[in-house]
Amino acid sequence: MQRKLGAILSYINVIVQNGVYLLYTPFLIHFLGQKQFGIYQLSSQIVSALGMLALGFSGAYVRFYWIEKRKSELHLSRLNGLYLLIFCCSALAAISAGIILMNNPQAIFNTNYSDGEVNAVSQMLMIMSINVGINFISSVFNSYILACEKFIFQQSRVFVSTLMQPVVIITLLALGFGVVYVATVQLIFSIRIMLLNIRYAIKSLHMLFSFGKGQVKLFKSISIFSGYILINQIVDFINNSVPGLIIGKVLDPVSVAIYAIAIQIRTVFYQLSVALSSVFVPKMNELVMGRDNDGLNYYLIRVGRIQYTLLTFILGGFIVLGKEFLHIWVGEGFELSYWIIISMVLPVIIPLSQNLGIEIQRAKNLHRFRSVVMAIFAVMNVLLTYLAVLNWGVIASGVGYIVGIAFANIIAVNIYNQKVVGLNMIAFWQNIIRISYVPIITTFGVLVFKSMVSFQGVSGIIYIGIAYTTMFSVLSYLFSLNDLEKKYINELVYKILYFRKRITFNDDNY
């Protein structure tokens, strides 16, 4: 029940988060201006590097939770104590790094930035660094909540924060407060979430801590395992943030803003993928401990089909209506974002549909190969991005990323999963190919229809969106869904209709 409701709440949160963001970003750009918005995004990208001070330990917790819990509650409490020590040290390191960044902004910016802009960023870097430190401490308790599969609390807490935070920020901006207060509000909410996590983990889940004997040996084991997760985090930072830093150094704040919008849309696809796969992390570790490889393949394909269908539906919709959407959402000046988004999202759809495979690799302690391969191509990404941006501008900012995803994630990792990890990637690809015809046919079909019929304004977007959604849904049900998936859809439709009939019946009696 927790896993099922957690998955539903997780997707609801992704929808709400991005729905709020769609409404929130135009207000930010309106009140801050394109340059200030670009500076805010640049500050966020710089501080995101501090997340690597966690050294990959956060991604290792669930695996070692299952190992230590099988031994005894004392072993589990030692794991918790060790994690608390590690992340308190990481928090102090993040805050110290923030002080250094705040006092040395000239190392980051070129002469295109005014003194006022540099001062604002200096303050934000300090506030955001403290925020990173708070999140480090909070992650200890959040990891325990995740390992206990208490997804309802976890997701409901995120839901409330997602709704409240933008309201407070927009109110302050409307009253004339500057960009620094955006970072301050985010810090206050992070502190609140940390306190909620601590209270729930200790009082409701009886999380215990112990320190001393056995922790040095445990630390060595976790360090070896998490070292490769750290490499993954470095790679993610390089792929997600370094191109923005290169653009900020080589070009100007406006180009940073254009790229930032593209990254925000790409992040939606990551969120949609992780929203489902993260719920199955404890289950994957449980299956690995039980040596149930058939179960692993079953979940990889089942979850992958859902992720791929959802992601291709969103991507196709963006290809059809992305230009109009960006114009309404953020206004003029972001036309290049459309092409950057498509170029970066298209090659990553397959890897995002295989995210559960990453968790299986970690659960089997076979994640080293992927980390090394991704690191090699991340370096290539930096070099190609710098050369591309220098010669062709912001439109070419995704070149290095595309090359890395194609060779590392799609080719090398799939071969490794098949040959070494023991996953049936051939069966996975057979499933993906079978369900690929619908998004391709639907996207091109609606594009042709759109070119033949004149639609304007929001109403035009709604009509085209309805046509696209209807065509995609009908074709998917007829040609893509398997019998089990159709059964779930039929049951869901029946429950909705039955619920409506009950409401109507009760209203008539009343």
N, C-alpha and C positions, 0 to 999 in steps of 0.2 A: 504493500500500500504506500509506504514512504517513497519507494523508488518511482512508482507510477505517478503519484501526486507531485513528487519532486520534479519529474520530467515535465509535467504539464505546467507547473508553476515556473519552472526554469524558462520554458518557451514564452509564457505570459510575460515574464520579466524582460526577456529580450525584446518582445514586441513593445512593451511599455517603455523600456529604456530608449529604444530607437524612435518611438513615437514622440516621447518627450524631447529627445535630442533634435528631432525634425522641427519642433516648435521652438526649442530653446536656442538653437544656433542662429537663426535669423535675428533674434533679439540681441544676442551677443554681438553679432556683426553690426547691427543697427546702433547699439549704445557704445560699442568700443571703436567701431570703424574697422576697415579691412586691415590696416597696418597693426593696430593694437590687437586684433584677433590673431593675426599672424605671429605677433610677439608672444601672446599667451600660449599658442600651440607650440612655438619653438621652446619656450620654457618647460612645457610639459614633456617634450621629447628629450630635453637635456636631463631632467630629473628622472625620467624613466630608466636611465642608465643605473641609477642608484638601486633599483630593484634587484640588480645582480648581486648586491651585497648579501642577499639571502643565501648565496653560494649553492643554489639548487636544492637546499634542504627541504623547502616546503613541498616540492614535488615528490619527495621520498617518504613522507610521513605515513601515508596510507599503507604502503607495502610493509614498513617496519612495525606499524601498528598491529597488523595481522600476525607477524612473526613473534613479536614480544607478548601479545595477548595470549597466544597459544602456550606460552611458557608459564606465565603467572601474572597476577595483577601487580605484583611488585616490579616485575620487569617492565610492565607497561608504564607504571608511575615513574620509573627511571628514564624511560624514553621521553615522557612529558617534561620532566625536569631538565633533561639535556636540551630539548628543543627550546625551552624557556630561556636558558642561559645563552644559547646560540643566537636567538633572535633579539635578546636584549643587547648583546654585543653588536649585532648588525644594525640595530636602531641607533646606537651611539655613533657608529661609523657613518651612517647616512647623515645624521645631523652635523657631524664634523665636516663631512664633504660639502654640505650645504653652506657652512660658514666659509669654507675656502672658495666656493663658487661665487658667493655673494661679494667677496672682497677682491675677486679677480675677473670681472666681467669682460675686460678687454681681451682676454684669451679666447673668447667665444665669438665676438661680433666684429664685423668689418666697419668701415667708415660710413656705410649707408644708414647707420642708426644714430639718432640724436642722443644727447646726454640724458634727456628726460626718459627716453625709451630704455636706455641702458639701466638707469636707476630703478625703473619700474620692474624690469626683469630681475635685477639683483634682489629686490625684496621678495618677489615671487619665488625665486630659487630657494631662499631660506625657508619660507613658509611651506613650500612643496616638499622640501627635504625633511622637515619635521613630520609632515603628513606621511612620508614614506616610512619613517621610524615608527610612527603609531601603527601603521598597517602591518609592519613586521611583527610587533608584539601581538596584534590582533590575530594574525595568521596562525599562531600556535593554537589558539582556542578554536578558530574556524576549521583548522585541519582535523581536530579531534571531533568536532560536530559532524564533519563530512564523513570521517571514518565510521562514526556511529550511525551513519545513514539517516540523520535527522534533517532531511531535505526541506521539510515544510517550514521549520523555523528559519532555516538558512535563507530560503527564497522569499519568505514573507517579510523578513527584515530588509532584504535588498529592495523589495517592492516599495515599501514605505519610504525608504531613503531616496529612491529614484524619483518619487513624486514630489517630495518635500524640498529637496535641495535646489532644483531649478527655480521654484517659486520664490525662495528666499533670495537667491542670487539676482533674479530679474527685478525683484522689488528694490533691492539695494542699488542696482544699476539705474533704475528709473528715478531714484532719489538723488542721483548724481555721484554715487560712489564709483571709484575707478576699478581697474582690472585687478589690482592687488586684493580687493575685497572678495573677488571670485575665489581666489586661492584660499583666503581666510575661512570662508564658509565651508569649503570642501574639507579643510582641516577640522573644523568643529564637528562636522558630520562623521568624520573618521573616528574621532574620539568617542562619540556617542555609540557607534557601531562596536568599537572595541569593548566598551563597558558592557554592552548587551551580550557580546560573545563570552566575556569572562563570567558574567552572572549565570548565563544558561549552562555553560560547560561545567562550572563548579557546582552550582546548586541543583540543577536538574539532571545532569549526566554524571555527577559525582566524579569529575576529573581530579585525579590525584597527582601529586608531584613528590619525587624523592631525589636526593642528590648524594653522590659519593661512589661507593664501590660498583664497579662494572661499567661505569659510564665512559671511561677512556677507551675501552675495547669497543663499546657500542659506537662511540664517536668515529673511530677509525673505519668501522664497517659502513656507516652511513656516508662518511666522507668519500669513500671510494665509489659508492653507488651514485651519490648526488653530484659528484664531480662532472659526470657526463650530462646530467640535467642542467648544470651550470653552463656547460658549453652550448646546450640548446637555448638557454635564456640569452646568452651573448649573441647567438645567431639571430634569435628573434629581435633583439634590440638593433642589431646591424640592419636586418631586413626591414624593420618597421620605422626606425628612428634616424639612422645615419643618413639615408637619402635626404630627409628633411633638413638635417644639419648641414649637409653639403650644399643644398639649395640656399639655405640661409647664409652660408659663407660666400658662395659664388655669385648668387643673384641678389634678391631683395625680399622684404617682408611680404609683398604682394604674391610673389611666387611661392613663398612658404604657405600662405593661406590657400592658394590653389591646390597645392599638394596635400595640405592638411585635410581639405574637404574630401579629396580622393581617398586618403587613408581612413577617414572616418567611415566612409561607405564600405570600404574593404573590411573594416573591423566588424561591420554588421554581419558579414558572412562568417567570420571567425566565431562571433558570438552565437550564431545560429547552430554552428557545428558543435562547439564546446558545450552548449546548453544541454544537449542530449548525451554526448559521450561522457561528460563529467559525472553524470548520475550513475553511470555503470562502472566507475573506477573501483569501488569496493567489490563489486561482483566479479570483475576481471581478476582481481587478486585472489578472491575466494576460489575461482575456477582453476587458476594456476596452482594454488596450494593443493587442490584436489586432483591435479593432473588431468583435467577434463578438456582436452584439445578440441573435441567435437563441439563442446559448448562454446568455446572461444570462437571457432569458425562460424557457428550459428549466429552469435551476437554480432560479429564483425559484418557479416553480410546483411543481417536484418537491420541493424542500426545504420549501416552504410547506405542501404537503399532509401531509407527514410531521409537521411541527410542529403543525399544526391538529388532526390526528387524536390525537396524543399529549396535547396540552393539553386538548382537550375530554374525553378519557377521564379525565384526572385531575380536572378540574373537576366533571364529572358524578359521579364517585365521591365527591368531597368534599360535593357537595350532598346526596347520599344518606346518607352516613355521617359528615359533618363534625361534627355535634353530639356524637355518641358518641366520635369520635376525640379531640376537644378535651378532653372530660371525662376520658378515660383518660390523655391525654398530659400536660395541665397542671393538671387538677383543677378545683375550683370557682372561680368568680370571673371566668371568661373566656368566659361565654356570649355576650356581645355581639360577641366576635371573629368568631364564625361569620358573622353578617350583614355585618359590615364586609368580611370576606374575599370573600364572594360578590359584594357590590356593587362592589368594586374590580377583581376578576379578570375578571368577565364582559365588561366593555367592552374589556379589553386583549387578549383572545384573538386578535382579528384582527390588530392591530398586531404582536403577538409572532410571528404566523405570517408576517409580512412583513419580519422583521428583516434578511433578506438584501438587501432593497431599500435599506436604509440604507447598507450596504457598497457597493452599486452606485452610489448617489448620490455617496459619497465618492470612489470610484474614478474617476468621471466629473467630479469637482469641481463637482457640482451639489447640494451639501448645504446651501447657504445658506438657501434658501427654508424648508426644514423647520425649521432652527434658529430663524429669526425667528418663524415661526408658533407653534412650541412655546414660545418665550419669552413671547409675548403671552398665551397661555393659562396659562402657569405663574404669571404675575402674578395672573390671574383666580383661579387655584387657591388662592393664599394668601388673597385677600380673601374668597372664598366659604367656605374652611375656617374662617377666624377667626370669621366671622359664624355659621356653622352650629354650631361647637363652643360658642361663647358662648351660643347660644340653646337647643341641643338636646343638648349633651354629646358624648361620645366616639363615640356611634353615628352621628353625622353627619359624622365626620372625613373621609369619602371623597367628599363631595359635589363639591368643587371639582375633584378628580382625575377623577371620572367625566365632568364637563362638558368638561374639557380634552381628555381622550382621545377623546371622541365627535366633537368638532368639529375638532380639530387632526389627530390621527392617522388617524381613519377617513375623514373627508370631505376635508379640504384636501390631505393628503399623497397620498391615492390619486388625486385629480384631477391633481396635479402630476406624479406618476410616469407617468401615462398621457399627458399632454399634452407634458411637457418632457423627462423622463428617457428616454422611449422604451420604457417597459415596458408590456407588454400586461396591464393590470390588469383589463380586461374578462374575458379568458380566466382570469385568476387567480380572480376572483370567481365565475365560472361553475363552476370546480372546487370552490371552497369551499362554494357553495350545494348542489352535488350530494352532498357528503360530510357535510352538516350534519344530514340527517334522522336518521341513526343515533344520534348522541349525544343528540338531543332525545327521540327515541322511547325509547331505552334508559333515560335518566334518569327520565323521567316514568313509564315502565312499572315500573321497580324501586321507585320511590317509592310507587306504588299497591300493589304487592305487599308492600312493607314495612309499609304501613298496615293491611293485611288480616291479616298473620301476626305473631304475637308472638315476637320474638327478644330475648334479653337477654345482656348481658356480652360478653366477647371472642369467644366461640363464635358469638354472633348476628351480630357484625360480620363474622366470617370467612365465614359462610354467605351473608349478603347480598352481601359483596364478591365471592365466587365466582360468584353468580348474575349480578351486574352485569357482571363481567369476561367471563363466558361469552357473555352476550347481546350485549355490545358487540363482541366479537371475531367471533362468527359473522355478525352483521348487517353488520359492516364488510367482511368477506371477500366476502360475497355481493353487497352493494349499493354499497360505497364504493370498494374498491380497483380500480385499472385493471389491465390485463393485465400490465404490467411489474411492478407491485407484487405481484401474485399470484405471478408467476414467482419473485421474490425470496423470498417467504414459502415457497413450495413447495420451493425449493432449500435454504432454511434448515432446514425440517422434515426434508427428506431427509438432510441432513448430520448432524443430531442423531440421527436414527434409525439411520443407517449407522454413526455413531460408537459408539452403544450396542451394535449388533450385533457390531462388531469387538471391543469390550471383553468381551462375553459369549463370543464365539468364543475369544478368547485365554485367558479364565478356564477354559473347558472343557478346552482343551489343557493348561493348566498342571496 
